[in-house]
Amino acid sequence: MAKTAKSKASRTVTLKIPQELFQNLSRLIEDTGFRSVTEFAIHVLRDVASGGAIRETSPGLSSREVDAVRKRLQALGYIE
């Protein structure tokens, strides 16, 4: 049997979050252009991990939504 090599880009892991947070994020991303909570979470986490911050120019997010996400990330200890 031949083994197929997987690229690093195709590797994923499961990130567990409380169901209530998932539901809140689902409502938050409605009509924003994000197709799923996973897509939104990847966007936010990449931005935070790169040393950036959520900016008002994030695609598909209103300033109210950006503020809500920022407050939640601060409450969770991900940003100051």
C-alpha positions as YAML, in Angstrom:
chain: A
units: angstrom
residues:
- id: 1
  name: MET
  ca: [0.00, 0.00, 0.00]
- id: 2
  name: ALA
  ca: [1.27, 3.41, -0.92]
- id: 3
  name: LYS
  ca: [1.00, 6.16, 1.63]
- id: 4
  name: THR
  ca: [-0.21, 9.52, 0.44]
- id: 5
  name: ALA
  ca: [1.61, 12.53, 1.77]
- id: 6
  name: LYS
  ca: [-0.53, 15.24, 3.28]
- id: 7
  name: SER
  ca: [0.56, 18.83, 3.08]
- id: 8
  name: LYS
  ca: [0.83, 20.83, 6.28]
- id: 9
  name: ALA
  ca: [-1.97, 23.08, 5.07]
- id: 10
  name: SER
  ca: [-4.47, 20.20, 5.06]
- id: 11
  name: ARG
  ca: [-3.82, 19.13, 8.65]
- id: 12
  name: THR
  ca: [-6.41, 20.23, 11.18]
- id: 13
  name: VAL
  ca: [-7.16, 19.75, 14.84]
- id: 14
  name: THR
  ca: [-10.34, 20.06, 16.84]
- id: 15
  name: LEU
  ca: [-10.75, 23.12, 19.03]
- id: 16
  name: LYS
  ca: [-13.44, 22.67, 21.65]
- id: 17
  name: ILE
  ca: [-15.44, 25.71, 22.74]
- id: 18
  name: PRO
  ca: [-18.55, 25.95, 24.89]
- id: 19
  name: GLN
  ca: [-21.77, 25.43, 22.95]
- id: 20
  name: GLU
  ca: [-23.12, 28.78, 24.16]
- id: 21
  name: LEU
  ca: [-20.09, 30.56, 22.68]
- id: 22
  name: PHE
  ca: [-20.54, 28.68, 19.40]
- id: 23
  name: GLN
  ca: [-24.19, 29.74, 19.26]
- id: 24
  name: ASN
  ca: [-23.31, 33.35, 20.06]
- id: 25
  name: LEU
  ca: [-20.67, 33.36, 17.33]
- id: 26
  name: SER
  ca: [-23.14, 31.83, 14.89]
- id: 27
  name: ARG
  ca: [-25.49, 34.75, 15.51]
- id: 28
  name: LEU
  ca: [-22.65, 37.26, 15.43]
- id: 29
  name: ILE
  ca: [-21.46, 36.23, 11.97]
- id: 30
  name: GLU
  ca: [-24.87, 36.21, 10.30]
- id: 31
  name: ASP
  ca: [-24.81, 38.37, 7.17]
- id: 32
  name: THR
  ca: [-21.08, 39.11, 7.52]
- id: 33
  name: GLY
  ca: [-19.67, 37.03, 4.70]
- id: 34
  name: PHE
  ca: [-18.17, 34.40, 6.98]
- id: 35
  name: ARG
  ca: [-19.51, 30.99, 5.92]
- id: 36
  name: SER
  ca: [-19.05, 29.28, 9.29]
- id: 37
  name: VAL
  ca: [-17.98, 29.76, 12.89]
- id: 38
  name: THR
  ca: [-14.83, 27.81, 12.02]
- id: 39
  name: GLU
  ca: [-13.95, 30.23, 9.22]
- id: 40
  name: PHE
  ca: [-14.53, 33.20, 11.55]
- id: 41
  name: ALA
  ca: [-12.52, 31.61, 14.38]
- id: 42
  name: ILE
  ca: [-9.59, 30.92, 12.04]
- id: 43
  name: HIS
  ca: [-9.71, 34.53, 10.83]
- id: 44
  name: VAL
  ca: [-9.71, 35.95, 14.37]
- id: 45
  name: LEU
  ca: [-7.12, 33.55, 15.75]
- id: 46
  name: ARG
  ca: [-4.72, 34.12, 12.84]
- id: 47
  name: ASP
  ca: [-5.01, 37.85, 13.37]
- id: 48
  name: VAL
  ca: [-4.41, 37.59, 17.11]
- id: 49
  name: ALA
  ca: [-1.60, 35.06, 16.72]
- id: 50
  name: SER
  ca: [0.19, 37.26, 14.21]
- id: 51
  name: GLY
  ca: [0.38, 40.03, 16.79]
- id: 52
  name: GLY
  ca: [-2.35, 42.00, 15.12]
- id: 53
  name: ALA
  ca: [-5.65, 43.15, 16.45]
- id: 54
  name: ILE
  ca: [-9.17, 43.11, 15.18]
- id: 55
  name: ARG
  ca: [-9.47, 46.18, 13.03]
- id: 56
  name: GLU
  ca: [-12.49, 48.10, 11.92]
- id: 57
  name: THR
  ca: [-11.65, 47.14, 8.34]
- id: 58
  name: SER
  ca: [-12.12, 43.41, 8.91]
- id: 59
  name: PRO
  ca: [-14.17, 42.09, 5.98]
- id: 60
  name: GLY
  ca: [-17.85, 41.81, 6.69]
- id: 61
  name: LEU
  ca: [-17.81, 43.07, 10.28]
- id: 62
  name: SER
  ca: [-19.61, 46.15, 11.50]
- id: 63
  name: SER
  ca: [-17.99, 48.29, 14.18]
- id: 64
  name: ARG
  ca: [-20.55, 46.93, 16.66]
- id: 65
  name: GLU
  ca: [-19.52, 43.38, 15.79]
- id: 66
  name: VAL
  ca: [-15.83, 44.22, 16.05]
- id: 67
  name: ASP
  ca: [-16.43, 45.73, 19.49]
- id: 68
  name: ALA
  ca: [-18.35, 42.62, 20.59]
- id: 69
  name: VAL
  ca: [-15.57, 40.31, 19.41]
- id: 70
  name: ARG
  ca: [-12.89, 42.48, 20.99]
- id: 71
  name: LYS
  ca: [-14.72, 42.49, 24.36]
- id: 72
  name: ARG
  ca: [-15.16, 38.73, 24.23]
- id: 73
  name: LEU
  ca: [-11.48, 38.12, 23.41]
- id: 74
  name: GLN
  ca: [-10.49, 40.43, 26.27]
- id: 75
  name: ALA
  ca: [-12.82, 38.59, 28.65]
- id: 76
  name: LEU
  ca: [-11.23, 35.31, 27.59]
- id: 77
  name: GLY
  ca: [-7.73, 36.73, 28.13]
- id: 78
  name: TYR
  ca: [-6.61, 36.52, 24.50]
- id: 79
  name: ILE
  ca: [-6.01, 40.27, 24.11]
- id: 80
  name: GLU
  ca: [-5.44, 43.13, 26.52]
...
